[in-house]
Amino acid sequence: MLYSKAKPIVILMADDDEDDRLLAQDALRESRVLNELHCVEDGVELLEFLRREGKFSDKDAAPRPGLILLDLNMPRMDGREALEQIKLDPELRSIPIVILTTSAQEEDMVKGYDLGAASYITKPVTFEGLVALMSALGKYWVEFVELPVNNG
């Protein structure tokens, strides 16, 4: 069932684990949430996507996301560093970021919120749990939350 006032949003997922990215794509499809999902593999690619640099220079290939799903533990630049960079950038800081990670450490949670994350979620261990999570995220971010219109 599609939501009554649902408008598709662009979701950008930053996660170095290919299996997690594929599972998230499948879970979003399964949850029937209206969305467009793009994926990057680390914090460096995340910032390049958001700033439309390098291989992400085409505006159509790198649309401004309405929501970022961010893993914390990634190579090159981890999620904590990327979150800090995004929230320091006046052009990007208004994009809501949901930390979606395997880390259940209190320290990571506190730091994530201190740096400006909208939510902190520990990754479910089952596909069914991931489908339920993606459905809930989609319902919340697509149906209930008012996001600013920014075609950036």
Secondary structure, DSSP 8 states (H G I E B T S, - for coil): ---TT---EEEEEE-S-HHHHHHHHHHHHHHT--EEEEEESSHHHHHHHHHT-GGG-STTTS---SEEEE-S--SSS-HHHHHHHHHH-TTTTTS-EEEEES---HHHHHHHHHTT-SEEEE--SSHHHHHHHHHHHHIIIIII--------
